[in-house]
Amino acid sequence: MNDGVSILVAIFIILLVFRWLLGGSPSNQDGQRRTGTGLSTGRRYVSPEMISTVHSMFPNVPLAAIQADLARTGSVEITCDNILRDGGLPLPVEATPQPSPNVQPNSNTGTSSSTNKATAANLIHRFNINPENEESSSVAPPKVWEATADRRQDNLQRRKEHMILQARKRFLEQQQKKTTESEVTEKTEPKLE
Protein backbone atom coordinates (compact mmCIF):
# COMPACT_ATOMS: atom_id res chain seq x y z
CA MET A 1 0.00 0.00 0.00
CA ASN A 2 2.80 2.41 0.90
CA ASP A 3 4.65 1.62 -2.32
CA GLY A 4 1.60 2.52 -4.47
CA VAL A 5 1.13 5.88 -2.74
CA SER A 6 4.85 6.65 -3.07
CA ILE A 7 4.77 5.89 -6.79
CA LEU A 8 1.72 8.14 -7.34
CA VAL A 9 3.34 11.00 -5.41
CA ALA A 10 6.58 10.58 -7.41
CA ILE A 11 4.66 10.66 -10.73
CA PHE A 12 2.77 13.75 -9.61
CA ILE A 13 6.00 15.54 -8.65
CA ILE A 14 7.63 14.60 -11.97
CA LEU A 15 4.63 15.97 -13.89
CA LEU A 16 4.81 19.23 -11.94
CA VAL A 17 8.52 19.58 -12.72
CA PHE A 18 7.93 18.95 -16.43
CA ARG A 19 5.09 21.46 -16.50
CA TRP A 20 7.27 24.03 -14.77
CA LEU A 21 10.13 23.42 -17.20
CA LEU A 22 7.87 23.68 -20.24
CA GLY A 23 6.41 27.06 -19.42
CA GLY A 24 4.47 27.34 -16.23
CA SER A 25 0.99 26.47 -15.08
CA PRO A 26 -1.94 25.96 -17.50
CA SER A 27 -3.79 29.00 -16.14
CA ASN A 28 -0.73 31.16 -16.79
CA GLN A 29 -0.45 29.82 -20.34
CA ASP A 30 -4.16 30.49 -20.94
CA GLY A 31 -3.73 34.08 -19.79
CA GLN A 32 -0.73 34.48 -22.06
CA ARG A 33 -2.66 33.10 -25.04
CA ARG A 34 -5.67 35.32 -24.40
CA THR A 35 -3.77 38.59 -24.00
CA GLY A 36 -1.08 37.78 -26.50
CA THR A 37 1.73 38.24 -24.01
CA GLY A 38 4.36 35.67 -23.49
CA LEU A 39 8.05 35.28 -23.96
CA SER A 40 8.14 37.41 -27.12
CA THR A 41 6.75 40.90 -26.57
CA GLY A 42 7.83 42.43 -29.89
CA ARG A 43 5.47 43.71 -32.52
CA ARG A 44 4.22 41.16 -35.00
CA TYR A 45 3.57 41.43 -38.72
CA VAL A 46 0.00 42.43 -39.53
CA SER A 47 -1.24 41.58 -43.00
CA PRO A 48 -3.99 43.60 -44.71
CA GLU A 49 -6.11 40.42 -44.78
CA MET A 50 -5.96 40.19 -40.98
CA ILE A 51 -7.09 43.81 -40.63
CA SER A 52 -9.89 43.43 -43.16
CA THR A 53 -11.09 40.21 -41.49
CA VAL A 54 -11.44 41.86 -38.08
CA HIS A 55 -12.81 45.07 -39.59
CA SER A 56 -15.49 43.17 -41.50
CA MET A 57 -16.68 41.54 -38.26
CA PHE A 58 -16.46 44.75 -36.19
CA PRO A 59 -16.90 47.77 -38.52
CA ASN A 60 -17.33 50.22 -35.63
CA VAL A 61 -13.88 49.55 -34.19
CA PRO A 62 -11.28 52.00 -35.58
CA LEU A 63 -8.71 50.57 -37.98
CA ALA A 64 -5.83 51.99 -35.93
CA ALA A 65 -7.03 50.13 -32.83
CA ILE A 66 -7.44 46.89 -34.80
CA GLN A 67 -3.97 47.19 -36.30
CA ALA A 68 -2.37 47.97 -32.93
CA ASP A 69 -4.06 45.02 -31.23
CA LEU A 70 -3.17 42.65 -34.08
CA ALA A 71 0.45 43.83 -33.86
CA ARG A 72 0.40 43.11 -30.14
CA THR A 73 -1.37 39.74 -30.26
CA GLY A 74 -0.49 38.46 -33.72
CA SER A 75 -3.81 36.62 -33.96
CA VAL A 76 -7.19 37.50 -35.44
CA GLU A 77 -8.95 35.20 -32.96
CA ILE A 78 -7.36 36.82 -29.90
CA THR A 79 -8.15 40.30 -31.22
CA CYS A 80 -11.80 39.30 -31.78
CA ASP A 81 -11.93 37.85 -28.26
CA ASN A 82 -10.51 41.11 -26.87
CA ILE A 83 -13.16 43.14 -28.72
CA LEU A 84 -15.97 40.89 -27.50
CA ARG A 85 -14.66 40.78 -23.93
CA ASP A 86 -13.95 44.51 -23.57
CA GLY A 87 -16.60 45.88 -25.90
CA GLY A 88 -14.00 47.47 -28.18
CA LEU A 89 -10.31 48.22 -28.42
CA PRO A 90 -8.41 51.20 -27.03
CA LEU A 91 -6.89 53.56 -29.55
CA PRO A 92 -3.09 53.38 -29.71
CA VAL A 93 -1.11 56.23 -28.17
CA GLU A 94 1.36 56.51 -31.05
CA ALA A 95 0.53 58.14 -34.36
CA THR A 96 -2.41 56.57 -36.14
CA PRO A 97 -1.16 54.22 -38.87
CA GLN A 98 -2.57 54.66 -42.35
CA PRO A 99 -5.07 51.97 -43.39
CA SER A 100 -4.05 49.64 -46.16
CA PRO A 101 -5.65 50.15 -49.58
CA ASN A 102 -7.49 46.80 -49.38
CA VAL A 103 -9.45 47.82 -46.27
CA GLN A 104 -12.42 50.09 -46.75
CA PRO A 105 -12.89 52.40 -43.73
CA ASN A 106 -16.27 53.51 -42.42
CA SER A 107 -18.19 55.95 -44.58
CA ASN A 108 -17.97 58.50 -41.73
CA THR A 109 -14.20 59.04 -42.03
CA GLY A 110 -14.54 62.80 -42.38
CA THR A 111 -16.55 63.27 -39.17
CA SER A 112 -15.20 63.60 -35.69
CA SER A 113 -15.43 60.79 -33.15
CA SER A 114 -17.90 62.75 -31.02
CA THR A 115 -20.26 62.95 -33.99
CA ASN A 116 -19.87 59.21 -34.58
CA LYS A 117 -20.73 58.48 -30.94
CA ALA A 118 -23.78 60.73 -31.08
CA THR A 119 -24.96 59.11 -34.29
CA ALA A 120 -24.32 55.61 -33.00
CA ALA A 121 -26.36 56.39 -29.88
CA ASN A 122 -29.53 57.00 -31.88
CA LEU A 123 -30.61 54.13 -34.12
CA ILE A 124 -33.19 56.28 -35.91
CA HIS A 125 -30.42 58.48 -37.30
CA ARG A 126 -27.92 55.66 -37.71
CA PHE A 127 -30.18 53.65 -40.03
CA ASN A 128 -31.93 56.69 -41.59
CA ILE A 129 -35.38 55.64 -40.42
CA ASN A 130 -38.31 58.00 -40.75
CA PRO A 131 -40.02 58.09 -37.32
CA GLU A 132 -43.33 58.99 -38.98
CA ASN A 133 -43.41 55.42 -40.30
CA GLU A 134 -43.94 54.28 -36.73
CA GLU A 135 -47.72 54.29 -37.08
CA SER A 136 -47.59 52.37 -40.34
CA SER A 137 -45.10 49.86 -38.95
CA SER A 138 -47.49 48.39 -36.39
CA VAL A 139 -47.73 45.29 -38.61
CA ALA A 140 -44.51 43.37 -39.06
CA PRO A 141 -43.34 42.74 -42.63
CA PRO A 142 -43.72 39.13 -43.73
CA LYS A 143 -40.84 36.74 -43.21
CA VAL A 144 -40.60 35.45 -46.76
CA TRP A 145 -37.68 34.50 -48.96
CA GLU A 146 -37.99 36.77 -51.99
CA ALA A 147 -36.98 35.75 -55.50
CA THR A 148 -34.37 38.45 -56.14
CA ALA A 149 -31.57 39.79 -54.00
CA ASP A 150 -32.90 43.36 -54.23
CA ARG A 151 -36.31 42.34 -52.95
CA ARG A 152 -34.71 40.32 -50.14
CA GLN A 153 -32.60 43.35 -49.19
CA ASP A 154 -35.67 45.60 -49.24
CA ASN A 155 -37.62 43.13 -47.10
CA LEU A 156 -34.73 42.88 -44.65
CA GLN A 157 -34.53 46.68 -44.45
CA ARG A 158 -38.27 46.94 -43.72
CA ARG A 159 -37.99 44.25 -41.02
CA LYS A 160 -35.01 46.04 -39.46
CA GLU A 161 -36.89 49.36 -39.43
CA HIS A 162 -39.92 47.67 -37.89
CA MET A 163 -37.78 46.07 -35.19
CA ILE A 164 -36.06 49.37 -34.33
CA LEU A 165 -39.32 51.32 -34.24
CA GLN A 166 -40.97 48.68 -32.04
CA ALA A 167 -38.02 48.74 -29.65
CA ARG A 168 -38.19 52.54 -29.58
CA LYS A 169 -41.92 52.40 -28.84
CA ARG A 170 -41.37 49.96 -25.95
CA PHE A 171 -38.53 52.10 -24.61
CA LEU A 172 -40.65 55.27 -24.66
CA GLU A 173 -43.48 53.41 -22.90
CA GLN A 174 -41.06 52.24 -20.19
CA GLN A 175 -39.70 55.77 -19.77
CA GLN A 176 -43.22 57.16 -19.48
CA LYS A 177 -44.11 54.47 -16.94
CA LYS A 178 -41.02 55.31 -14.85
CA THR A 179 -41.81 59.02 -14.86
CA THR A 180 -45.41 58.45 -13.78
CA GLU A 181 -44.24 56.08 -11.02
CA SER A 182 -41.70 58.61 -9.78
CA GLU A 183 -44.35 61.36 -9.77
CA VAL A 184 -46.70 59.13 -7.78
CA THR A 185 -44.01 58.28 -5.21
CA GLU A 186 -43.08 61.97 -4.84
CA LYS A 187 -46.71 62.87 -4.12
CA THR A 188 -47.21 60.06 -1.61
CA GLU A 189 -43.97 60.50 0.34
CA PRO A 190 -44.30 62.80 3.36
CA LYS A 191 -42.09 65.86 3.26
CA LEU A 192 -39.62 66.15 6.11
CA GLU A 193 -38.86 69.72 7.11
Secondary structure as GFF3:
##gff-version 3
##sequence-region A 1 193
A	DSSP	alpha_helix	2	21	.	.	.	ID=ss1
A	DSSP	alpha_helix	26	35	.	.	.	ID=ss2
A	DSSP	alpha_helix	48	57	.	.	.	ID=ss3
A	DSSP	alpha_helix	63	73	.	.	.	ID=ss4
A	DSSP	alpha_helix	76	86	.	.	.	ID=ss5
A	DSSP	alpha_helix	113	121	.	.	.	ID=ss6
A	DSSP	alpha_helix	123	126	.	.	.	ID=ss7
A	DSSP	three_ten_helix	131	134	.	.	.	ID=ss8
A	DSSP	three_ten_helix	136	138	.	.	.	ID=ss9
A	DSSP	alpha_helix	149	188	.	.	.	ID=ss10
###
